[in-house]
């Protein structure tokens, strides 16, 4: 009985680990550039993917991030509900030029908004933009064009 319970628990842990790993890499990945820096960005272009964002992630590589693509340019806001990592977000216009950058604290409901209409948002580990000297006005290269609806 004890052995069967142990095997069941172990199988459940393995399944849970595999599910978590799959959930972290289920979005398409695009290589984009910020100045001379290459970023491996997961692309969240659908509503459900944008809503999930980086929730429940426990870690992210030093040059990894998430690129949110919105259906149209508008003033957009982000929050950190269920997001465990401290992040910085850069809001980008239609030409992928950074409008403004905001630092966000984990697991908060504070809103962080674009100062002008934005078509994209790029979330990176907090401080990444500052450490790389990436500022408003910088154009992010390789950003996919939004689908025409």
C-alpha positions in Angstrom: 0.0 0.0 0.0 2.7 2.4 1.0 4.7 1.6 -2.2 1.7 2.1 -4.4 1.0 5.5 -2.8 4.6 6.5 -3.3 4.5 5.5 -7.0 1.3 7.4 -7.5 2.7 10.5 -5.8 5.9 10.3 -7.8 3.8 9.9 -11.1 1.7 12.9 -10.1 4.9 15.0 -9.5 6.4 14.0 -12.8 3.1 14.8 -14.6 2.9 18.2 -12.8 6.5 19.0 -13.7 5.9 18.1 -17.4 2.7 20.2 -17.5 4.5 23.2 -16.0 7.3 22.9 -18.5 4.9 22.6 -21.4 2.9 25.6 -20.2 6.0 27.7 -20.1 6.9 27.1 -23.7 3.5 26.7 -25.5 3.6 30.1 -27.3 5.4 30.8 -30.5 8.9 32.2 -29.9 10.4 35.0 -32.0 13.9 36.3 -31.9 13.8 40.1 -31.7 16.5 42.7 -31.1 16.9 45.7 -28.8 19.9 47.6 -30.0 22.7 45.0 -30.2 20.9 42.7 -27.8 19.0 39.6 -29.0 15.9 38.6 -27.1 14.0 35.3 -27.2 10.4 36.5 -26.9 7.4 34.3 -26.5 4.6 36.0 -28.6 1.2 36.5 -27.0 -1.0 37.6 -29.8 -4.4 36.1 -28.8 -6.6 37.4 -26.0 -6.3 34.2 -23.9 -2.5 34.3 -24.3 -2.3 38.0 -23.4 -4.5 37.4 -20.3 -2.3 34.5 -19.1 1.0 36.4 -19.9 3.8 35.4 -17.5 1.5 34.3 -14.7 2.8 31.6 -12.4 6.3 31.6 -14.0 9.0 31.1 -11.4 12.0 32.1 -13.6 12.9 33.5 -17.0 16.3 33.5 -18.7 18.4 36.7 -18.8 17.5 37.5 -22.5 14.0 36.0 -22.5 10.7 37.9 -22.4 7.2 38.0 -23.7 6.0 40.2 -26.5 2.3 41.1 -26.4 0.7 42.1 -29.7 -2.6 44.0 -29.4 -5.3 44.0 -32.0 -5.1 47.8 -32.5 -3.1 50.7 -31.2 -4.7 52.0 -28.0 -3.6 53.1 -24.5 -2.9 49.7 -22.8 -2.2 48.8 -19.2 -0.6 45.8 -17.6 -0.7 44.3 -14.1 1.0 41.6 -12.2 -1.8 39.5 -10.8 -0.4 36.0 -10.1 2.9 37.0 -11.7 5.8 35.8 -9.5 8.6 37.5 -11.3 9.6 41.2 -11.0 9.3 42.6 -14.5 9.9 45.7 -16.6 7.5 46.4 -19.5 8.3 48.5 -22.5 5.2 49.8 -24.5 5.8 50.1 -28.2 4.0 52.0 -30.9 3.0 50.7 -34.4 6.6 51.0 -35.6 7.9 49.1 -32.6 9.5 52.2 -31.1 9.5 52.2 -27.3 7.1 54.8 -25.9 7.7 54.3 -22.2 9.1 51.7 -19.8 7.6 50.8 -16.4 9.0 48.6 -13.6 6.4 46.2 -12.0 6.3 44.5 -8.7 5.3 40.8 -8.5 1.8 39.8 -7.4 0.3 43.3 -7.4 -2.8 44.7 -9.0 -1.2 48.1 -9.7 -1.7 49.2 -13.3 1.2 50.2 -15.5 0.0 52.0 -18.7 1.4 53.2 -22.0 1.7 57.0 -22.1 0.5 57.0 -25.7 -1.4 54.5 -27.9 0.6 51.2 -28.0 0.5 48.2 -30.4 2.9 46.1 -28.5 4.3 45.5 -25.0 7.6 43.7 -24.2 8.0 42.3 -20.7 11.5 41.4 -19.5 13.1 40.7 -16.1 13.0 43.9 -14.0 15.9 46.2 -14.8 16.8 44.6 -18.1 16.1 47.7 -20.2 18.0 49.9 -17.8 21.0 47.5 -17.6 21.2 47.4 -21.4 20.7 51.2 -21.8 17.5 50.6 -23.8 15.4 53.8 -23.5 12.2 55.3 -25.0 12.8 56.0 -28.7 14.7 52.7 -29.3 13.1 50.7 -32.1 12.8 46.9 -31.3 13.8 45.0 -34.4 12.1 41.8 -35.8 8.8 42.5 -34.2 6.1 40.6 -36.1 3.4 42.6 -37.8 -0.1 42.2 -36.2 -2.5 40.0 -38.1 -5.0 42.0 -40.2 -8.5 41.6 -39.0 
